[in-house]
């Protein structure tokens, strides 16, 4: 069964570059590894962020959250603010146990999200602020089966994504392009770029910068 794909300009350029390097590879196989690489990059770096503003309803503590793009799914919450003030304990990649709902938020030892995050619970302290709204900052990743990434991320991390996909390709066995040593080097390059991207995200939301202030504008290059 064919996989539904969409592509941005940056993804098209990445695919074209990979096709030059792996000319003997079927395009579908190459795009599969690129999709896997994009999901891993976004999940582990939290670099694809979005702000979601939701009005507070009196007495309501549980809210559904959804990605801002049909091609995306939410992988973690980076920060929550009410009336422009951040709620303590939300900054970074740790979701306080009191705010977890059943098993909506599960990660494995590699920090890869195993289930979709779709709900959030506000403390009762905030459920009476009916005239206010809370803003959550979420990290997103492409949905499985979609070849998609925002152009800003694709262009900013072009070499990192190329390296990660190339590493996956060269790890295939018994292929003309199989090369475990080169795959190891490419994987190290990918992890180095992923780490830099993650550090930029953490710096934006308080783990590496103090004092932390909640961004007042939509995310852009100035925050990266």
N, C-alpha and C positions, 0 to 999 in steps of 0.2 A: 504494500500500500504506500503510495507516494506521501511524503511528508510536506505539509504546507509550510512555505517559507516566505518571508518578506526580507527585503534587503535595503539598507541605507547606502549612501554613496561610499562611506568608509568601508562597509562590509564588501561592497563590490570591488574596491581597490585591494582589500586584503585577499579576496578570492583570486583576483587576477594575479597578484604577486605569488601566491602559493601555487597557482597553476603553472607558472613559469618554472618554479623550483621542482615541482612534482608533476612533470608533464605526462607521465605514464599513469597517473592516478585518475580513476573515474571521478568526475566532479561531485557526484552524490556522496562518495566516500570521503572526499576532502571536506565537503560542507558539513558532514556529520561530525568530524573531529573539530571543525571550527565552532560548531554549535556547542559541543562539549567544553571547549576551551573558553568560550565566552561566558558560559554559565559558571564555570569554576572561577574565572577572573572576577566576575561581578559578585559572586557569593563570598569569596575570600577577601576581596579588597573593599567591598561596600562602596565602591567608587560611583556607582550609578544611584544618585539620591534624588528624592522628590519630597516636596512639602505637601501635606494634606491638611486643610483647615476644616474643622467640623464644629457646628454649633453645639453647645452643651444643652442637654434637655434635663429639666429639673427631675431629680430622683432617679435618673438613668445612669448606670455605672458601666454597662457593657456596650461597646460600639463595634460595628463591623468596619473594617478598613479594606480598601481595595487599591490596586496600583493605578497610576494615572495614565497608563498606556495599555492598550489591549494586548500588546505583545509582551507584557511584563508580568511578573509576579513578585510579591514582597518576600524578602528573605530575612529581614530583621528590622527592628526599630532602633534608630540612632539617638533620637531625642524627642521629648515631649514638652511643650510649653503651654501654659494657660495664661491668657491675657499678656502675652509677650514675655512671661517669666518662666524659665525652665524649671521643671519638676525634678528635684534631686533624685539621683539614682538611675536616671534614664540615659545619661550620656554614655556613649560607647556601645560595646556589643553585648553588654550584660543586661538581660531582662529580669528585674526583680521577681522572685517566686510569687509574691502576692499579686502580681499582674498577669501571671500565666493562667490560661484557661484550659483545663484538661491537658491535652497533648498537642495543642496548636503550635507549640514552640519546642522543637526537639533538634538538637544538634549532635553530631557524632564527634569522636575525638579530633577529627580533622577540621572541625568548625564548619562543616558543610551542613546546611539546613536540610533536614530529612522530611519535614512536612511543611505545608504552606502555613504562613501566619495570616490569619484572617480576622482576628478579633483583638480588642484591647479593653482592659478594665481600668477605669479611673477610680482613684480613692474617693471615699464618701466626702472627703473635705471639699472636693471640687464639683460634686453633683448638684449643689444648690446654686451654682453660678450660671443661672439660665440665660443671662444676658451676655455671656462671654462665649468664646470659642477656644477649643484647644487645637494646637497645631502639632502634628507629628511629622518627624523627618524619618523617612524610611529608606532603606537600601533595597534596590530592586535588581532583578536578573531577568534575562530573556526566558520566556516560557519554553519548556522542553518542546522541541519540534519547530521552533521559530528561529530563523537566522536573522538576528536583529541586535543592534546596539546603537545608542545615540551617537550621532556623528562626532560630537565633542569628545566622547570617550574613545571612539574608534580612531580618530586622528591623533589624540593625545597619547594613546598607548598602542599605536600601530605596531611598533617593533616588538613590544611585549607579547601581543596577541599572535603575531607571526611566529615568534619563537615557541610559544606554548603549543600552537597547532602543529608546527613542524616537529616538535618533540613527540607528540602523540603519533604522528604519521610514521616517524622513523622507529618507533617502538613496535610497529607491526612486524610480524615474523614472516620470513621467507618471501620478502618482496624485493624488487630491485633497489628500492630506496631504504631498506632496513639498515640501520647503523646505530648500534647501541651506544657507542662512544659519543657520536654527534648528538644523539637524542639526550644523553646525559648533560652535555654542555648547553643545549638549547633549553632544557628544563631548568637548569640553573639560571640562565638568562631570564626565563619567564618568571621564576620565583623572585628574582631580584627586582624586576619591574613591578610585580604584584605587590611586593613588600613596600616599595616606594609609594605606590598608589594608595595602599592601606594607611600608611603613615600620614599622607595628606588628608585623608578622610578623618582620621583620629584627631589630627590637629585642628580641623574645623569644628569639631564637636567636643573639645575639652580634655581629651586624654593627654595630649601633649602640649597644651597651651592653657595658661591661666592668667587672669581670671577668664572664665568661659562666659560668653554672651551669646544669646540666641540670634542667629542671622535674621535680619529684618527684610531682606530682599530675596528674590528667587536665586537659586544657586547658579553660579556662572564661573568664568575663568578666574575672577578675582578671589574666589574662595579656594581655588585649587592649588 
